[in-house]
Amino acid sequence: MSTELLFDFIALRLDHTKTDGVKAAIQMEFTDSQETWALELSNSVLNNTLGRVLKNPDLKLTLTRPAFLAMLLQGKKLPELQQAGLVKVQGDPKALGAVVGNVVTFTPTFNIVTP
């Protein structure tokens, strides 16, 4: 799955009632793929842009894709990855919490139309 699809999947799973009025600007630099991503949460929508550099991000993360996947899929916490030297953090980690802390799991077999 591409990084863009991962970010889109996170955006799809956001609990928009909890992110109402929340703003976060996160710069992510993946050292293994040499990609820079801008994530912006505003108006309960998470946008991602490849190659965009934010002027004043709330948080800047420098990491590898496997470290990012460890956070998303294995439940690894940012401080744990930071202590292991897998993630470099600059800024307020609460910005990441505003995004990943509001991701919900939903049942993919829900009824689109009910009787």
N, C-alpha and C positions, 0 to 999 in steps of 0.2 A: 504494500500500500504506500502510495507516495506521501510525502510530508504534507502536501496541500490537502489530500484527502483525510489525513489524520486530524488536521486543524478543522476541516469542515465537519468531521464526525464529532469533534468536541463541541463545535458551535451548535450542531443539531441537538446535542444532548444537554444543552444548558437549560437550567430551570429559570426561565425568563421572568417568573414572578419574584425570584430572589435577586436577580441582577438589575432590576428596575432602578434606575438612578445611579448605578455603579459605573465608574469609569476606570479603565486600566489600560496602560500602554506598555507593552512588553516587547523588548528587542531580543530575538533569539539568534545566536550565531552557532551554527553546527560546524565544528572543526573538521569532522571527517568528510563532509560533502562540500565544504566551503560555501554553504548557503547562509544567507542572512534573511530572517523573516521578521516582519512587523506584525504583531498581534494587537488589535485595538478593540476593547470592549466599551461600547457606548450604546445607549438606547436599547439595552438588552440584546444587542447583536454583536457577535464576535467576528471581526473581519481579519483576514490574513493576507499579507502581500509579500511575495518573494522579491528580494533585492531592495526593499525600501528600508532606509535608515531613519529611525525616529530621532528628532532633534533632542527631546528631553523625555526619554522613557522613564516610567516609574521603576522599571526593573530591566536589567540586562543580564541574560543568561548566556554563558559560553559553555557548550557541551557537545557531546557526540549524540548521534541519533540513538544508539543503544542506551545511553543514559536517559534520554527523553522517554524511550519506550519502557524503561524500568520504572519511571515515575507513573506512566499511564497504565501499564499492564500488570506490573508486579507490586504496585502500591508502595514503592520506595519513596521515602520522604526526602525533600530537598536538603535539609541539614545533613542527613545521612550521606547523600551523594556528594555534598560539598566537603564533608570531612574526609571522604575517601578520595578526594581530588578529582572527581569525575565531572563536577560542575563548578564553574566560577560564577559567583553572584555579585552583582553590583546594583545597589538600590534597595528598594523595599520588597521583600519576598511576599508581602501581603497582596501584592498585585497579582501574583500567580494564584494565590488562594482565592482571589475574587473570581477567577476563571475555573480552575480545576475543582475548587471547593463547592461549586454550584453545578457540577455535572451530575445528572441523574441517570439511573438505569431504568429503562422502560421495557415492557414486554413487547417483543417484535411481532407477536401473533395476535395483536389487538384487532377487534372487529372494525372494519372501516365503515360498514353499514350494519346497523342492528335492526332486528325485526321489530 
